[in-house]
Amino acid sequence: MYNSQFVAAVHALGFLGWFAREIGDYPMPSEAVADSINTNPVVARRLLGSLREAGLVSSQPGPGGGWRLTHKPDEITLREVFGAVCDGPLFAKPPRVDASHCLVGQEVQRACARICQEAQDALEARLGQTTIADMISEVEGAIAYTCPLSRSLAV
């Protein structure tokens, strides 16, 4: 199960981090970020706005403006990204079912709530161990060969 906002946010942050390292830390236009994550610039700006609210990126308006990371890629965890773009718990609570007459139903609801919370805690712990720099390293071998912008920069 993927959350597309989460994956797009990790992609955008990885894109900003990789290009800041490779070509310099200057503002990246929304259009370039949008092109990288294959979406409309308005959608990219909305996503980047959520990341800005979380303090992960900053924006510079006007000609020559754009977006940049506020921290080094090795200082941004995927848990922070998840928190910035994913609202609410990972597992939605089911509609309240009156199980007062059924002991199994009462216990199943409690057990599911506990197990789902444990799963969310485990996911968040794992995401807290992984940084944007880790993601860049993981995909770095393929970047120079598959990213049209990186080829045009002769990186």
C-alpha positions, 0 to 999 in steps of 0.5 A: 500500500503506497500513499502517493503523496508520501512517495511524491514528497520523497521524490521531490525532496530527493530531486532537490537534494540531489541537484543541490549537491550536483549543480549547486544549492539554488532555488529549483522552479516548481515546473522542474519539480513537477516535471520530475514527479510527473505532475502539474506544477500546481499539484507540485506547489501544493505538495511543496507547500505542505513540506514548507509548513513542516519546515523541510523546504523553503521557497523564494518567489519571483523570477529566478525563485523556486524551492530548496531544502532547508536541511541537508538530505541526511538530516531529513527523515522519511518519518518527517516527510510522512508526518508532513503529507499524511494526515491521520493514522495509517489504519482508519478505525472502522465504524463503531459496531455495537458489539456489546452482546458479543465477547468476540466482537469486543475483543477483536476490536481491541486487538485490531486497534492494538495491532494497527497501532503497533504496525503504525509505530513500527512503520514510523520507527523504520521511516525515522531510520531512513533519510532523504540522503539514504534514498538518494544513495539507493537510486543514485546509480540509475539517476545519471542514466534515466533522468533527462535533466541529469543527462542534459547537465552532463553529470 
